[in-house]
Amino acid sequence: MLCKKILVLVVLCASISAKAQNIKNQATFRTLKTATSLLEAQQFEAAEEFFKKGLEKATIEKDFYCLAFANEGLGNYYSKTDQTDSAVVHYKKAIAIYRSLGFKVIANVVENLLKSVQGIGDLYAGIEVGAKGIKLSVIEVTLNKDRQYDYTLKLDTAINTDAASLSYQSEKESRDAIAKLMEIVADRYKVTSKRTYIVISSGLKQELDKYEKVDYFANVIRPKNIDTAIHIMYVTPEQESELSFTGIVPQKGRYINNQLDIGSGNTKGGYFSREKKFVPVTFSLGTKSFQRLVESKAQGNLETFSKAAEQLVKDSLNKVLIDELVSKPDFKSRDVVYLSGGIVWSIASLLHPKSSAINNYTELSSGDIEEFRQRIYTDYKSLTQPDLSFIQNADEATATQKNITRVVNTYDQKALLAGAIWLDELVKQINTINPGKKFIFPKYAYVGWISGYIIKKVNQQFLGLAR
């Protein structure tokens, strides 16, 4: 996901380094630049020929910068053409020369390229301190063949606490929970301190801000024996939205796609404008808060609930949706929205059971959301017990059934109906422009913002080396 920024660094550093080293033969360097352009144009045979010609000249001239550049280029060529062993050899040579010349940034970038062809990633740990629990995510960050950063969730676990109560007992529970999770990070996964982050969530920060206790809380929950290099940070709701976007939306779609998380207490997301500035999109209602609001207006069975919800949307909530989106036409006009949250997971799991259990991304449509809303009310039993006989692989069938069972055990019928109504009405407003857009459910979206935080820190490590 950091591909573009890293490549910019490579180009800048290469230019600066070339001047600093007084390249012995500009013709050799031009040969290698030509090879790079040919490789980008996928003219592989010609690129290999130019790289080898440049390598030969640089060796004769003892032009060490061009020698490193040629080996890096050949590493890229062999990587793109699936010649892994040759790519490894040339990347290692390039790294050694760059380091001997003192070019730490480029050496680190090429080292990431080397890990990419070797299938090796770096482990990062993020501990999120929330109002009702402390969650640990251990993530492996790898650079794929397309030079995009991917992450694989290695561990997702949590310890329930009541940090928002701000009592002595809750503070101790939070501190003990962090200490226990840090032991897992260090002992089981061997994640280094510089790749471990502890972050207070935006929801908890809002509670702490009421009493001006953010700094106090961060200090009091810090275990005594953790590395002083690890700082307990916090994020605002706006920052959390942008970080979620970074962690969920693939780099290639970052400036053309939208993201929205349908939470229990609120709904938040956003998009990047044409000026590449993040524009948050937020609503104070989520699935649970919407349910409570409806129940405050009407008590009774599902029919009474459904009618009250529809009337509430008509009377006031449609205006809330319109007011938030009216000044953000880009959000409504784009083709793809990455949707996350418990209700989206439920829809994907029950309407597309195999895909949601096995694949990292499941495509949904506005029709899926509308169908789910109707069937929750009229066809609940068959909806929550879908036919899985089409799944031939036993492991996939087990994983799919387990996912469905989790949905049914997590949300009752009324909660699913409330979430479906809120999401359906929201999607209808989003679809007033470009109604044919795709909605994509990312399987690991629930660790999206902490993943985004880790990705941001990875990027900052590279930027720090340039200073």
NORNORKA-V651469 format. One record per residue. N is the residue number from 1. PHI is phi as a letter, one per 30 degrees, with the letter a starting at -180 (* if undefined). OMEGA is omega in radians with two decimals (999 if undefined). Layout:
# NORNORKA-V651469
N_PHI_OMEGA, N_PHI_OMEGA
This chain:
# NORNORKA-V651469
1_*_-3.12, 2_c_-2.97, 3_e_-3.04, 4_d_-3.11, 5_d_-3.14, 6_d_3.14, 7_d_3.06, 8_d_3.11, 9_d_-3.14, 10_d_-3.12, 11_d_-3.14, 12_d_-3.10, 13_d_3.13, 14_d_3.14, 15_d_3.14, 16_d_-3.09, 17_d_-3.12, 18_e_3.12, 19_d_-3.08, 20_d_-3.07, 21_d_-3.11, 22_h_-3.08, 23_e_-3.01, 24_d_-3.11, 25_b_-3.14, 26_d_3.13, 27_d_3.09, 28_d_3.14, 29_d_3.12, 30_d_3.08, 31_d_-3.13, 32_d_3.07, 33_d_3.08, 34_d_3.11, 35_d_3.13, 36_d_3.13, 37_d_3.12, 38_d_3.12, 39_d_3.10, 40_d_3.12, 41_d_3.12, 42_i_3.00, 43_c_-2.89, 44_d_-3.10, 45_d_3.13, 46_d_3.13, 47_d_3.14, 48_d_-3.13, 49_d_-3.13, 50_d_3.11, 51_d_-3.11, 52_d_3.09, 53_d_3.10, 54_d_3.11, 55_d_3.14, 56_d_3.14, 57_d_-3.12, 58_d_3.12, 59_d_3.13, 60_d_-3.07, 61_d_-3.05, 62_h_3.10, 63_c_-2.95, 64_d_3.10, 65_d_3.12, 66_d_3.09, 67_d_3.10, 68_d_-3.12, 69_d_3.14, 70_d_3.12, 71_d_3.07, 72_d_-3.14, 73_d_3.10, 74_d_3.05, 75_e_3.10, 76_d_3.14, 77_d_-3.10, 78_d_3.07, 79_d_-3.11, 80_d_-3.11, 81_c_3.03, 82_i_3.04, 83_c_-2.93, 84_d_-3.07, 85_d_3.14, 86_d_3.11, 87_d_-3.14, 88_d_-3.12, 89_e_-3.06, 90_d_3.07, 91_d_-3.14, 92_d_3.09, 93_d_-3.13, 94_d_-3.13, 95_d_-3.11, 96_d_-3.12, 97_d_3.13, 98_e_-3.13, 99_d_3.13, 100_d_3.11, 101_d_3.12, 102_i_-3.12, 103_c_-3.00, 104_d_-3.11, 105_d_-3.11, 106_d_3.14, 107_e_3.13, 108_d_3.10, 109_d_3.13, 110_d_3.07, 111_d_3.06, 112_d_3.08, 113_d_3.09, 114_d_3.12, 115_d_-3.14, 116_d_-3.11, 117_d_3.10, 118_d_-3.12, 119_i_-3.11, 120_c_3.07, 121_c_3.07, 122_c_3.14, 123_d_3.07, 124_b_3.12, 125_b_3.08, 126_b_3.09, 127_c_3.14, 128_c_3.11, 129_c_-3.10, 130_c_-3.08, 131_d_-3.06, 132_c_3.13, 133_l_-3.14, 134_b_-3.00, 135_c_3.08, 136_c_3.02, 137_b_3.01, 138_c_-2.98, 139_b_3.02, 140_c_-3.13, 141_c_-3.13, 142_b_3.07, 143_c_-3.07, 144_d_-3.07, 145_d_3.14, 146_d_3.11, 147_i_3.02, 148_c_3.09, 149_d_3.05, 150_c_3.01, 151_b_3.10, 152_c_-3.14, 153_d_-3.14, 154_c_3.14, 155_a_3.06, 156_b_-3.11, 157_b_-3.09, 158_b_3.03, 159_b_-3.11, 160_d_3.03, 161_b_3.11, 162_b_-3.03, 163_e_-3.06, 164_d_3.14, 165_d_3.06, 166_h_3.08, 167_c_3.09, 168_e_-3.11, 169_d_-3.13, 170_d_3.09, 171_d_3.11, 172_d_3.13, 173_d_3.14, 174_d_3.14, 175_d_3.14, 176_d_3.14, 177_d_3.12, 178_d_3.13, 179_d_-3.13, 180_d_3.14, 181_d_3.09, 182_d_3.07, 183_d_3.10, 184_d_-3.13, 185_e_-3.05, 186_d_-3.01, 187_d_-3.06, 188_d_-3.05, 189_c_3.09, 190_h_3.11, 191_d_-3.10, 192_d_-3.13, 193_d_-3.09, 194_d_3.10, 195_c_3.11, 196_b_-3.07, 197_b_3.08, 198_c_-3.00, 199_b_3.03, 200_d_-3.07, 201_d_-3.11, 202_d_3.14, 203_d_3.12, 204_d_3.11, 205_e_3.12, 206_d_3.09, 207_d_-3.13, 208_d_-3.14, 209_d_-3.13, 210_d_-3.10, 211_c_-3.13, 212_h_-3.05, 213_b_-3.10, 214_d_-3.11, 215_d_3.10, 216_e_-3.09, 217_d_3.14, 218_e_-3.12, 219_d_-3.01, 220_d_-3.14, 221_c_-3.12, 222_d_3.09, 223_d_-3.03, 224_d_-2.94, 225_c_-3.13, 226_d_-3.09, 227_e_3.13, 228_d_3.12, 229_d_3.14, 230_c_3.14, 231_c_3.06, 232_c_-3.06, 233_c_3.05, 234_b_3.12, 235_b_3.04, 236_d_3.09, 237_e_3.14, 238_d_3.11, 239_d_-3.13, 240_d_3.11, 241_d_-3.14, 242_d_3.12, 243_d_3.07, 244_d_3.11, 245_e_-3.12, 246_d_-3.11, 247_d_-3.02, 248_c_-3.02, 249_d_3.12, 250_e_-3.09, 251_e_-3.04, 252_d_3.13, 253_c_-2.98, 254_d_-3.04, 255_c_3.13, 256_b_-3.11, 257_c_3.12, 258_c_3.10, 259_b_-3.14, 260_b_3.10, 261_c_3.14, 262_c_-3.09, 263_d_3.13, 264_d_-3.10, 265_c_3.11, 266_a_3.13, 267_b_-3.08, 268_b_3.13, 269_a_3.11, 270_l_-3.10, 271_a_3.05, 272_c_3.14, 273_d_3.10, 274_d_3.09, 275_d_3.11, 276_i_3.02, 277_c_-3.13, 278_d_3.14, 279_c_-3.12, 280_d_3.03, 281_b_-3.03, 282_b_3.04, 283_b_-3.08, 284_d_3.13, 285_c_2.97, 286_b_-3.04, 287_d_-3.10, 288_d_-3.14, 289_d_3.05, 290_d_3.11, 291_e_-3.14, 292_d_3.13, 293_d_3.11, 294_d_-3.12, 295_d_3.07, 296_d_3.14, 297_c_-3.07, 298_a_3.06, 299_c_3.11, 300_k_-3.07, 301_d_-3.11, 302_d_-3.14, 303_d_3.11, 304_d_3.14, 305_d_-3.09, 306_d_-3.14, 307_d_3.12, 308_d_3.13, 309_d_3.14, 310_d_3.13, 311_d_3.12, 312_d_3.10, 313_d_-3.12, 314_d_-3.04, 315_d_-3.01, 316_b_-2.98, 317_d_3.07, 318_e_3.12, 319_d_3.10, 320_d_3.13, 321_d_-3.12, 322_d_-3.10, 323_d_-3.13, 324_d_-3.02, 325_c_-3.02, 326_d_-3.13, 327_c_-3.08, 328_b_-3.09, 329_d_3.12, 330_d_-3.14, 331_d_-3.10, 332_d_-3.03, 333_c_-3.06, 334_d_-2.96, 335_d_-3.00, 336_b_3.03, 337_b_3.03, 338_d_-3.07, 339_c_3.09, 340_b_-3.10, 341_j_-3.07, 342_e_-3.12, 343_d_3.12, 344_d_3.06, 345_e_-3.14, 346_d_3.14, 347_d_3.14, 348_d_-3.07, 349_d_-3.07, 350_c_3.13, 351_c_3.12, 352_b_-2.93, 353_d_-3.10, 354_d_-3.10, 355_e_-3.07, 356_d_-3.14, 357_d_-2.99, 358_c_-3.01, 359_c_3.09, 360_d_-3.13, 361_b_3.09, 362_b_-3.13, 363_d_3.08, 364_b_3.06, 365_b_3.05, 366_d_3.08, 367_d_3.08, 368_d_-3.09, 369_d_3.13, 370_d_3.11, 371_d_3.14, 372_d_3.12, 373_e_-3.12, 374_d_-3.04, 375_d_3.06, 376_e_-3.10, 377_d_-2.98, 378_c_-2.97, 379_b_-2.98, 380_d_-3.05, 381_d_-3.11, 382_d_3.11, 383_d_-3.09, 384_d_3.07, 385_b_-3.07, 386_d_3.13, 387_d_-3.13, 388_c_-3.07, 389_d_-3.12, 390_d_-3.13, 391_d_-3.05, 392_d_-3.11, 393_d_-3.05, 394_d_3.14, 395_d_3.12, 396_d_3.11, 397_d_3.12, 398_d_3.14, 399_d_-3.14, 400_d_3.14, 401_d_3.12, 402_d_3.14, 403_d_3.12, 404_d_3.14, 405_d_3.10, 406_d_3.12, 407_d_-3.08, 408_d_3.14, 409_d_-3.10, 410_d_-3.04, 411_b_3.03, 412_d_-3.03, 413_d_-3.11, 414_d_3.12, 415_d_3.11, 416_d_3.11, 417_d_3.12, 418_e_3.14, 419_d_-3.12, 420_d_3.12, 421_d_-3.12, 422_d_-3.12, 423_d_-3.12, 424_d_3.13, 425_d_3.10, 426_d_-3.14, 427_d_3.11, 428_e_3.11, 429_d_3.11, 430_d_-3.06, 431_d_3.11, 432_d_2.95, 433_c_3.13, 434_h_-3.08, 435_d_-3.10, 436_c_-3.04, 437_d_3.09, 438_c_3.00, 439_c_-3.07, 440_b_3.08, 441_c_3.08, 442_d_-3.03, 443_e_-3.07, 444_c_-3.10, 445_d_-3.08, 446_d_2.98, 447_c_-3.06, 448_d_-3.02, 449_d_3.10, 450_d_3.03, 451_d_3.08, 452_d_3.11, 453_d_3.12, 454_d_3.13, 455_d_3.10, 456_d_3.14, 457_d_3.07, 458_e_-3.14, 459_d_-3.13, 460_d_3.08, 461_d_3.10, 462_d_-3.13, 463_d_3.13, 464_d_-3.13, 465_d_-3.09, 466_d_-3.06, 467_d_999
